[in-house]
Amino acid sequence: MLQGFFDESGHHGKDGHLIEFTHGGRVATVGAWTAFEKDWTAFLNRHSIGWFHATEFSDLAKHRPELEEAAQIIKDNKISCYGSTIFIPKAHQPAEAKKTLQKFYEDSAIDMLWNAARYAEALDDEIDLIFAKAH
């Protein structure tokens, strides 16, 4: 059994409209997730952080060691990563700001489903996916 976890992030302009939307996630076997959780908890404890949020580690010069260690943990545990970012020009923003988020969440969720399904098909395995709920 494969499991996938997905979440989104976005940046809004001063007028409230979404101007950048990113949807990403990871897929792995249940056994890989168990090993990953152990390694990831140790990583968080070593660096005295409660969670890892990429925006807090965006200064590559400052955080290169942590980023390289995090990437190695993902690689060592064979966690497959997927993501997409959409930049939304003003001309394509709907009149209602909230509809932008809903539309792009749905569109990118389909992209994530497609990639996860292809991975499950390649391994001839079933998959269980969890998406964060957009508000």
Beta strands, then each sheet from edge to edge (+ up, - down):
strand 1: 2-12
strand 2: 18-29
strand 3: 80-87
strand 4: 127-131
sheet 1: 3+ 2- 1+ 4+
end
